[in-house]
Amino acid sequence: MRTLATPPASVVGDNGTIHFGSYRGSLPPVDLRPLGKPLPYRVQHHKKWVYLAVAAGDVFAGLAVVDLGYVKNAFAFAFERANDGKGRMLVDCSALGHPLAGGVSDGLWGGPVARFTAGKTHVHVTRRGASMDIDATFGDDLDIGARLSTDVKHPALSVIGPIPGGVVNATEKHALLPVSGELTVRGARYPLDGGFGGWDYTHGYLARHTKWRWAYLLGRTTDGARIGMNLVEGFLGSSECAVWLDDELHPISEGRFELNRARPLDPWRITTADGEVDLRFTPGGMHAEDKDFKLVRSSFVQPIGVYEGTIRVGGRTVTVERVLGVAEDQDTLW
C-alpha cells in the first residue's frame, strides 16, 4: 500500500518542476503559471471546481461550482433516505453562467473559495480559519446555510498527478468534518447540525477528453465508527482513493465499478481489486447533465443513495448499512 508524504510547499516549482505525489494534508495554493502555458492552451485545458457534500440524519446534499474558464456552472441537490432502502430527491437545481458569473479560487487556505451568480442563483463558499462556510440560494427551491469545521484530527488527502493528454491535476479530498446549519427546500427546513461534511477540490490542466467513475460516502459503520470514502476508477487512479475511519486516513487501491449505464438507477457494485472495498450502492435519485455544444460535450450521471457492504482498512473489517453517498459516471469533452 502506498505511503502518504507531507505536502510540498508548491504544486509547481519556480523552474517548472511538478511535485507529483499523494499526500497526507492540505494542498498548497495551486499556481500553474510557472508551467508557462500560452493563453490558447489555458483556455482549452485549465479547469477547476469545488464540490461539497453534507450528510445529516436522512438527508444528503451536494453543491458544486465548476469553472471551465469559458463557462461557469453551479448545481445543488438534496436527497432524503427512506425506510424502503432507497429514498427520494427533495430538489435538484442547476445553472449555467457566462465567464464572469463566478469562479473557483487557487486553493482552500482562506477567503473566497467559490462564487457563482446567475439569475436567482447565488453561491458563496468561503474559508474562514478552521471553517468552510456555504451560503447558497437557487431561487425559491433551495437555500443552504452551512459551516464545515476543519478542527479535526484526521487530515485531508491531497494528490498532484500527471494527466495523459493534459499536464497535471491537483486535488484535495476531505471527509467527516462536523457540520452545522440548515437546508431549506421550498420552505421545508432540514437541520444539518451533527452531520458530516466533506469536499472535492480539483484544479489542473486536464485532457480535452476526460472520464472517470467516482464513489463518495459519509456516515457510520454498524459498530458506530465514523467513516468516509473517496474512490475512483480512472483519472488519477489509486492515488486519490482513501478511507477515513474515525481519526485515521487510510490509502486504498483503485476502484472497480459495475453498473448498467443505460439504467444508472439500478444497483451498482463498487469494489477494489484486492477486496478492501466490497459495496453495493442502491440509488434512490439522481443528478444528471447531458450537454452537447458540438466542440464541448458533457455527459454525466450522479446517483444519490445508500451503501452497504464491507470495507477493510487498518487491520479492521467494518460493515456499512444504508450509509448515504453518491456515485458518478462522467465522460466529458471540454
N, C-alpha and C positions, 0 to 999 in steps of 0.2 A: 504494500500500500504506500502511496506517495507521502512524502513529508511536506508539511506546510512551513514555508520560510517566513521571516519577518518582511513586511512590505518595504519596497525600496523608497527612496526619497522622491523619485520621479518615475513616470512611466517611460519617458524618453530622455536620455541624457543629452547634454549640450552638443555632443558630437554625433547625435542621431542614433546612438545605440539604444535599442529597445530592451527593457528589463523584463524579459519573458519569465513567467513563473506562476506558481499557485501559492497564495499567501494567507497567513492567519492574522487578520486585522484589516483595517480600512485602507482603501486606495488612497494614494496621494492625489492631488489635483491632476487632472488629465490635460496636459498641454502637448498637442501633436505638432506644433509649429516647427520644432527642430527637425522634423522629417522633411521639411522643405517642399511639400507637395504644391503644385500650381493650382490656381483657382478652379479651372475646369475639373480637375481631379477631385478637389474638395467638394464641389457642388454635387458630383455624382456619388461619391463614396463616404462622405462624412455623415454619420448617423449617431444619434444618441437618444436615450429615453430613460424614464424612471417609471417603475411600476410598483405600486404599494398595495399591500393586501392586509386585511384585518379579519380575524375570526373571533367572534364573541357570541357566546351562547349558541343559538342555532343559526346565526347569520354569518355569512362570508361575503365581504365586499372587496372589490378591486377597483383601482383607479390608475390610469396611465396618462402620461403626457409624452408624445412621440415627436421628436424634432428631426425631420428629414432634410432640413435646410430650405428646400423649395416649397414645402408644405408642412403644416403642423396639424397634429391630430390629438384629440383627447377623448378618452372613453371611461366609463364607470358603470358598474353594475352592483346589484345586491341580490343575494340568494339566501333562501331560508330552508334549512334542513327540516325534514318531516319524519314522522314516525313510520311512514311506509318504506323507509330505506332510501328514498330519493329526495324529493323536495320540489321547490318551485322558484322561478325567478321573481323577485319583487320588482325589479326595474332593470333596464338595460339602455344606456344612453351613449351617444357618440356624436362628435362634432369635428368638422374639418375647418382649418383656418389658413389664411394667407401667410407668407413668410414672416410677417411682423406680428402675427397673432399670439405668439408665445415663444417659448424656448426652454431648454434644459441647460443647467449650469455645467461647468467643467469639473465638478466634484461635489461631495456631500459634506464638506467641512463646516460651512457656516453661511448664513444669509439665504437669499433666494435659491432654491433648488430647481423649481419648475414653475412655469406660469403659462396660462392659456386664457384668452378672451376672444369669444366669437358669439355674437348674438346674446342669448340669455345664458351662455355657458361661461363660467368664471372659475378658474382653478389657480390656487396658490399653494405651493409646497415650500416650506421654509425651515431651515435648520437653525435652531436656537440652543446653543450649548449642548446639553445632553438630551435634547428632544427634537423630533421631527414633527412639525405642525402641518396639518392638512386642513385647508379651507376651500371647499369646492361646492359649486352650485350648477346644476344642469336644469335650468328653467324651473318649472313648478314640479318637476318629477323627483329630484334628488338633491339633498343637501348633506354634506359630510363635514363635520367639525370634529377632528380627532387629533390626539397627540400620541406619538410613539416614543417611549423612553429608551434611550440607549445606555442608561445607567444599569448595565447588566454585566455579569462575569464572563459570559460567553462572547467570543469575538465574531466579527463578520468574516466571510470568505471572500477574498479578492483574487482575481486572476488577470494576468496580462498574457494574451496568447496570440500566435500567428494566425492569419486568415488567408487561406488559399484564394486567389483571385482578388484579394484586398491586401491589407498590410497588417493591421493589429486591431485587437479588441480588448478593451479594459472593462472589467465588470466587477461589481460588488454585490454580494447577496447577504441578506441578514434575515433572521427569524426569531421568534419567541420574545419579541420586545413587548413589554407591558403597554397596554393601550387604555386611554381614557377618552371620553367624548360621546358623541351621539350621531346617529344616522337617521335622517328623516326622508321617508318615501311617500310622496303625495300626502303629506300631513300626518302620516303614521310614524311614531318615533320608536327607535330601537337603540337602547343603551349599549355602548361599547366598553364600558368600564369593566376591567377584569379580563378582557380578551387578550389575544396575542396579535402582533403585527409583524410585518417584515417588508423587505423591498428587493427589487432587482434594478440596479443602476447599470446601464450599458453605454459605452462610448467608444467609437472607433472609426477606422477606415475599413468599411466592410465590402465584401464582394457584391457585385450587382445582383447576382442570384444567390439568395441566402435562404436556407431552410433548416429547420430543427424540430424536434419534439421535446416537450418540457412537462415536468410534473412538479407541483409545489403543494405542501400541506402544512397545516398548523393545528396543534391540538395536544391531546394527552394519550398516552398508552393505556391499556386496560389496567395496569397497576399504578396509574396516576402520574407517571413521569411526563414532563413536558417534552414534546417532540416537534421538530420542524424538519422539512426535507426540501432540497433543491436537486432535481435530477434532470439531465438532458441526454438526448441522443443526437449526435451531430454538433455543429457549431464548434465550441471549444472542447467538446468531449468530456472525458473524466475529470479534467482539471477544474470544472465548475460544478462537480457533483459532491454533495455533502449532506450529512445528517447532524442536526443539533439535538442532543439528548441531555436534558437538564442544562448544566453549565458547561458542557463539553461540545466541541466541534470535531466531527469525525469525517475525514475524506472517504469517499466511496468510489466505486468504479462506474463506468458509463452506463446509462440506462438502455433498456431494450423495451420497445413499445409494440404491443399487438392491439390493433384496432380495426374497425370496419370504417374505412374512410368515407364510404357512401352513407354510412349511418353512424355518425360520431356520437350520438346519444346512446348507442349500445354500450355495454360494459367494455372497458379497456383492461388489458393485463399489462402491468408495468413491473419489470424485473431488472436485475443486473446479471451479467454472465456468471458471476461466481455465487449467486444466490443470496447476497447480502440483503437484497430487496426482493420481496415477492408479494405484490399487491394487486388487488382487484379494485378498479376505480369505477364507480357507478354514477354516471352523470344524472343530474336532475334538471338542468337548464344549460343554456349556452349563450355566450357572446361570440359573434362571428362577423367577419368583414370580408367582403369579396368585391374588390375594386379592380377595374381594368381600364387604364388610361393609355393603352397600347404600349408606349415606351416604359410605363410604370404599371406594375400589376401587384396586387396583394391578395392572397387567399389564405385566411387562417380561421381556425375554429378553436375556441377556448371553452370547453365544457366546464361546468362547476358541479361539484357533487361530493361524494363521500368515498373514503378509502378504507379498505380492510385488508388485513394480512399481517405479514411479519417483516421485521427489519432487524438485521444482525450487525451490531457495531460495538466496538469496545469490549469484546468478550461477552456481550449480552445479546440475547434474542428477545425482542419485545413485540407485543401484539397491538395492533390498532384496529379499532372498530368504529365505523361511522365518523371518522375524522374528516373534517372539512378541508377542501382544497380544490385546485384546478389542474387541468391538463391542457396541452396545446399541441396542435399540428399546424406548423407555419411554413409557407412557401411563398417567397416574395421576390419580385424583380423590381429593384429601385435604383 
